Amino acid sequence: MKTYMENKISEQEGYFGIYGGQFIGDELKAEFDSIYEQFLKLKSDESFQKELADLLEHFSCRPTPVYFAKNLSKKAGCEIYLKREDLNHTGAHKINHSLGEALLAKRIGKKKVIAETGAGQHGVAIATAAALLGLECDIYMGEVDIKKAMPNVNRMKILGANVISVRHGQMTLKEAVDAAFEAYQREYKTALYTIGSVVGPHPFPTIVEYFQSVIGKESREQFLEMTGQLPDCVIACVGGGSNSIGMFDGFIDDKEVKIYGVEPLGKGEKIGENAASLTYGREGILHGFKCLLLQNEDNTVADAYSVASGLDYPGVGPKHCYLKDIGRVEYKTINDKEAIDAFYELSRTEGIIPALESSHAVAYGLKIAKDNKGKKILISLSGRGDKDIEFVLENYPRKF
């Protein structure tokens, strides 16, 4: 099996192994190439880096802590640690790349940011960044997700964003991405598509990963300082894959650390019942890039489903596909019931209400704990569950 280091990624061409690329028209390709060129310049620009670092520290409250979950660890029989991305301003990891993308947009002269959102965390984060930096903001969100995450919709509106309901297809994340991308094609000269995960045509997966890599960098340093060693395994949920890629980046070259990405199994293994594209997907092209994609028998894009709106995407970031191919990351699944159980377990054991997306990672950590007694498990707690409380209590009530 080839190692990660033996499979160098060609960022210039925008491919991770055979995945990624730009499957778009020539006019957009020229625009995206220009964005990438300007992004590379800003990576070396001291004033850009200083402004971004200042925003992350003083506005978003980084570094977020690694927390030893003492009560949960006692019940599980191993040491469970949480990277507390839920403590970011706006409540999730999404603020990391949103601040970076909005700052990029302003630096390259764009007046508006266009975004999609599923659970609403990316929407809130980009609306927050746009308000801070004086940019117009259009956010596309499926009608189903709007009803599930109304608190986040209200936050976006308070922040001044124009929330546009998408009412075709499943009315969830895929359709929101469709609509946002169509809008961007009409406005790309004055707007930037601030995509919410490590998906889309090159250079978006690379740009978002760069801004999210702060999670893994902090986690590695903090864990070593806390325990004197690296974790035995690292776990993160995977939808499009931004929080997980950010976390994995800190440990990808540490061969002794096992890495697990957790996909939503939803209601079951049949196509249409889940959003586990790495587990059940085939090579295909979606939203301008190649990835492992959930497909029907006629090769059309299949419906994706998860109790967590931020995970119900039929594709996944190209780097995740690559990491699966070379065997560096193991991708597992957690179903709705297991995620809901973990949602309540963490809430009542540690006093931390997790996002339903993050609950998938917590659930897998608890599942493998029995076979890892005494081991150290680090979980990316990508977001808090404020947005999910009403939905969970209405649909999955538990006695107090």
C-alpha positions in Angstrom: 0.0 0.0 0.0 1.3 3.4 -1.0 1.7 6.0 1.8 0.4 9.5 1.8 3.9 10.9 1.4 4.5 8.7 -1.6 1.5 10.1 -3.4 2.2 13.8 -3.8 -0.8 15.9 -4.7 -0.5 18.2 -7.7 -2.2 21.3 -6.5 -1.3 23.1 -9.7 -3.5 20.9 -11.6 -6.1 20.7 -8.8 -6.1 16.9 -8.5 -5.8 14.6 -5.5 -4.9 11.3 -7.2 -7.6 11.0 -9.9 -10.1 13.2 -8.0 -10.8 16.9 -8.2 -10.2 18.9 -11.3 -12.2 21.6 -13.1 -15.2 20.4 -15.1 -16.5 23.8 -16.0 -16.7 26.2 -18.9 -13.7 28.1 -20.2 -14.9 31.5 -18.9 -15.3 30.2 -15.4 -12.0 28.3 -15.6 -10.2 31.5 -16.4 -11.8 33.2 -13.4 -11.0 30.2 -11.0 -7.4 30.1 -12.2 -7.2 33.9 -11.5 -8.6 33.3 -8.0 -6.1 30.6 -7.3 -3.2 32.7 -8.5 -4.3 35.6 -6.2 -4.9 33.1 -3.3 -1.3 31.8 -3.7 0.0 35.4 -3.5 -2.0 36.2 -0.4 -0.6 33.1 1.3 2.7 34.8 1.2 1.4 38.3 2.0 2.3 39.3 5.5 -0.5 41.8 5.9 -3.1 39.2 4.8 -1.7 36.6 7.2 -1.6 39.2 10.0 -5.2 40.3 9.5 -6.4 36.7 9.3 -4.5 35.7 12.4 -5.9 38.6 14.3 -9.5 37.8 13.3 -9.1 34.1 14.2 -7.7 35.0 17.6 -9.7 38.1 18.7 -12.9 37.6 16.7 -13.3 33.9 16.5 -11.6 33.1 19.8 -8.9 30.7 18.6 -7.2 28.6 19.6 -10.1 26.4 20.6 -9.2 24.0 23.4 -8.8 20.2 23.4 -10.9 19.0 26.3 -10.6 15.8 28.3 -14.1 14.4 28.6 -13.6 12.8 32.0 -17.1 11.5 32.6 -17.5 10.1 29.1 -14.1 8.5 29.4 -15.0 6.8 32.7 -18.1 5.3 31.1 -16.3 4.3 27.9 -13.2 2.8 29.5 -10.7 4.8 27.4 -9.5 8.4 27.3 -11.8 10.6 25.1 -10.7 14.1 24.1 -12.7 16.6 22.2 -11.4 19.3 19.9 -13.9 22.1 20.8 -14.6 23.7 17.5 -18.1 24.3 18.9 -16.6 27.1 21.0 -15.7 29.1 17.9 -17.7 32.3 17.4 -20.9 31.3 15.5 -20.6 27.8 17.0 -18.7 25.7 14.5 -15.5 25.2 12.5 -17.2 27.0 9.5 -16.0 30.4 10.7 -12.4 29.3 10.0 -12.7 29.2 6.2 -15.5 31.8 6.1 -13.2 34.5 7.5 -10.5 33.4 5.1 -12.8 33.4 2.1 -14.5 36.7 2.9 -11.1 38.3 3.5 -9.9 36.8 0.2 -13.0 38.2 -1.6 -12.4 41.7 -0.2 -8.7 41.6 -1.1 -9.4 40.7 -4.7 -12.0 43.4 -5.1 -15.3 41.4 -4.9 -18.4 43.2 -3.5 -20.5 40.2 -2.7 -20.1 36.7 -1.4 -22.5 33.9 -2.5 -22.8 30.7 -0.4 -24.8 27.6 0.1 -25.6 26.0 3.5 -27.2 22.8 4.8 -27.4 22.9 8.5 -26.9 26.7 8.4 -23.6 26.8 10.2 -21.7 27.8 7.1 -24.5 30.3 6.3 -24.2 31.9 9.7 -20.4 32.0 9.5 -20.2 33.6 6.1 -23.0 36.0 6.9 -21.0 37.0 10.0 -17.8 37.4 8.0 -19.6 39.4 5.4 -21.1 41.8 8.0 -17.7 42.2 9.6 -15.9 43.0 6.3 -18.7 45.0 4.6 -19.7 42.6 1.9 -23.1 41.8 0.4 -24.2 38.3 1.1 -26.6 35.9 -0.7 -27.1 32.5 1.0 -29.0 29.6 -0.7 -30.6 27.0 1.5 -33.0 24.1 0.8 -36.5 24.6 2.1 -36.3 21.3 4.1 -33.2 22.5 5.9 -34.7 25.9 6.5 -37.4 24.3 8.5 -35.0 22.1 10.4 -32.5 24.8 11.3 -34.7 27.9 11.7 -32.6 29.4 14.5 -29.7 29.7 12.1 -31.9 31.1 9.4 -32.9 33.9 11.8 -29.3 34.5 12.7 -28.4 34.9 9.0 -31.2 37.4 8.5 -30.2 39.4 11.6 -26.7 39.6 10.2 -28.0 41.2 7.0 -27.7 38.2 4.6 -30.3 37.5 1.9 -31.5 34.0 2.6 -32.8 32.4 -0.6 -35.0 29.3 -0.2 -34.4 26.5 -2.7 -37.7 24.6 -3.5 -36.8 22.1 -6.1 -35.6 18.5 -5.9 -35.1 17.2 -2.3 -34.8 20.9 -1.2 -31.6 20.1 0.8 -27.9 20.7 0.5 -27.3 19.5 -3.1 -30.0 21.7 -4.5 -28.7 24.6 -2.4 -25.2 24.1 -4.0 -26.9 23.9 -7.5 -28.6 27.2 -7.0 -25.6 29.0 -5.5 -23.4 27.8 -8.3 -25.9 29.0 -10.9 -26.1 32.4 -9.2 -22.4 32.7 -9.1 -22.1 31.9 -12.8 -24.2 35.1 -13.4 -22.3 37.3 -11.0 -18.7 36.0 -10.9 -17.2 39.3 -12.0 -18.3 41.1 -8.9 -18.9 38.2 -6.4 -17.0 35.3 -4.9 -18.5 31.9 -4.4 -17.5 31.1 -0.8 -18.1 27.4 -0.8 -18.8 25.7 2.5 -16.6 22.6 2.3 -13.6 21.0 0.6 -15.7 20.3 -2.6 -16.3 22.0 -5.9 -13.9 22.7 -8.8 -10.3 23.5 -8.2 -9.1 25.7 -6.4 -12.0 25.6 -3.8 -11.0 22.3 -2.1 -7.5 23.5 -1.7 -8.5 27.0 -0.4 -11.0 25.7 2.1 -8.5 23.0 3.3 -5.8 25.7 3.8 -8.1 27.7 6.1 -9.3 24.7 8.0 -5.9 23.2 8.6 -5.7 25.3 11.7 -7.8 22.6 13.5 -5.2 19.9 13.0 -2.2 22.1 13.7 -3.7 23.3 17.0 -4.9 19.8 18.0 -1.5 18.2 17.5 0.3 20.8 19.6 -2.3 20.8 22.3 -2.5 17.1 22.6 1.2 16.7 22.9 1.3 19.4 25.5 -1.6 17.8 27.5 -0.5 14.1 27.3 3.1 14.0 26.2 2.1 11.8 23.2 0.0 11.7 20.1 -3.5 10.2 20.2 -4.0 6.6 19.3 -6.7 7.6 16.9 -8.4 10.7 15.5 -12.1 10.8 14.5 -14.2 13.4 12.6 -17.5 13.4 10.8 -17.5 13.6 7.0 -20.1 15.3 4.8 -18.3 17.4 2.2 -15.4 17.0 4.5 -14.0 20.4 5.8 -13.7 19.8 9.5 -12.3 16.4 9.0 -9.7 17.4 6.4 -8.7 20.2 8.8 -8.3 17.8 11.7 -6.6 15.1 9.6 -4.0 17.5 8.3 -2.4 17.7 11.7 -1.9 13.9 11.9 -1.8 12.6 8.4 2.0 12.0 8.4 2.0 10.3 11.8 1.8 6.7 10.8 1.1 5.5 14.3 -2.1 7.5 14.6 -5.2 5.8 13.2 -7.6 8.2 11.4 -11.3 7.6 11.0 -13.7 9.6 8.9 -17.4 9.0 9.8 -20.1 9.1 7.2 -23.9 9.2 7.8 -25.6 5.8 7.2 -28.9 7.6 7.8 -31.8 5.1 7.6 -29.9 2.2 6.0 -27.6 0.9 3.3 -29.9 1.4 0.2 -29.1 4.3 -2.1 -31.4 7.1 -1.1 -31.3 6.2 2.6 -27.9 7.6 3.4 -25.2 10.1 2.4 -22.2 7.7 2.7 -20.6 8.5 -0.6 -17.2 7.1 0.3 -18.8 3.8 1.3 -21.4 3.4 -1.4 -20.3 5.9 -4.1 -18.8 5.5 -7.5 -16.6 7.8 -9.5 -18.5 10.6 -11.0 -18.7 14.4 -11.6 -20.7 16.7 -9.4 -20.6 20.5 -9.2 -17.6 20.7 -11.4 -15.3 18.2 -9.8 -14.7 14.4 -9.8 -15.3 12.5 -6.6 -16.9 9.3 -5.2 -20.6 10.0 -5.8 -23.8 8.4 -4.8 -25.5 7.3 -8.1 -28.6 5.5 -9.3 -28.4 2.5 -11.6 -28.7 4.9 -14.6 -25.7 6.9 -13.3 -27.8 9.9 -12.3 -27.0 11.6 -9.0 -28.8 9.8 -6.2 -30.7 11.5 -3.4 -28.7 11.8 -0.2 -30.2 11.6 3.3 -29.0 12.2 6.9 -30.6 13.3 10.1 -27.8 15.9 10.1 -28.5 18.5 7.3 -24.8 19.4 7.1 -24.0 15.8 6.0 -26.7 15.1 3.4 -24.5 15.7 0.3 -24.2 13.0 -2.4 -20.5 13.6 -3.0 -17.4 14.3 -0.9 -14.2 16.3 -1.1 -11.7 14.9 -3.6 -8.9 14.6 -1.0 -11.0 12.3 1.1 -11.5 10.0 -1.9 -7.8 10.0 -2.4 -7.0 9.3 1.2 -9.4 6.3 1.1 -7.8 5.0 -2.1 -4.3 4.9 -0.5 -5.6 3.5 2.8 -4.4 6.4 5.0 -7.9 7.1 6.4 -10.5 4.5 7.2 -14.1 5.6 6.5 -16.8 4.2 8.6 -20.6 4.8 9.0 -23.0 5.8 11.8 -26.8 5.7 11.4 -29.4 8.2 12.6 -30.2 6.3 15.8 -26.6 6.0 16.8 -26.0 9.7 16.2 -29.1 10.7 18.2 -28.0 8.4 21.0 -24.6 10.1 21.0 -26.2 13.5 20.9 -28.0 12.8 24.2 -25.1 10.9 25.7 -22.6 13.7 25.4 -25.2 16.3 26.5 -26.1 14.4 29.7 -22.6 13.1 30.5 -20.5 16.1 29.8 -22.9 19.0 29.6 -22.0 19.6 26.0 -24.8 19.6 23.4 -23.1 18.7 20.1 -24.3 19.3 16.6 -26.0 16.3 14.9 -23.1 16.3 12.4 -20.5 16.1 15.2 -22.7 13.5 17.0 -21.7 11.0 14.2 -18.1 11.3 15.2 -18.9 11.0 18.9 -21.0 7.9 18.2 -18.1 6.2 16.4 -15.7 7.1 19.2 -18.0 5.4 21.7 -18.5 2.4 19.4 -14.8 1.6 19.2 -14.0 2.5 22.8 -14.8 -1.0 24.0 -12.0 -2.4 21.8 -9.6 0.4 22.7 -9.6 0.2 26.5 -7.0 2.6 27.9 -6.3 4.2 24.5 -6.5 7.9 23.7 -9.2 9.0 21.3 -9.4 12.5 19.9 -12.7 13.6 18.3 -13.4 16.7 16.3 -16.4 18.3 17.9 -17.1 20.3 14.8 -20.1 22.3 16.1 -22.6 22.9 18.8 -26.2 21.7 18.7 -28.2 24.9 19.3 -29.6 24.7 15.8 -30.7 21.1 16.3 -32.4 21.3 19.7 -36.0 22.0 18.5 -35.8 19.4 15.7 -34.4 16.7 18.1 -36.9 17.3 20.8 -39.8 17.2 18.3 -38.7 14.1 16.5 -36.5 12.2 18.9 -37.7 13.1 22.4 -36.1 11.4 25.5 -37.4 11.4 29.0 -35.5 13.6 31.4 
